[in-house]
Amino acid sequence: MTATVKIGDGRVTVDAALVAEGFGLDQQRLRSLMQTGTITTRCETGEGGDAGRTRLNFRYGNRVLRLTVDDTGALVEPARIDFLRSARIRTTPRGG
């Protein structure tokens, strides 16, 4: 697949096909989920030894698709899906 990430003028543009494939969705469903805020994004700019790299995180439910790209938009690490564990609240019975 030849999907692209473009970086320039303070903006990052990601080909929807890349994110849709990462989550196993079609592009129309991806766009719908992004419009409703069900899929959220976060962009992190590297510093120090990571200068020139950008990490793009797309969160959908308990999954995070991570794309790390260089300043030309080329993937420098394979796309990766991480599964988040839900926080469990531990309760103790009253009086004990």
Disulfide bonds with the S-S distance in Angstrom:
none
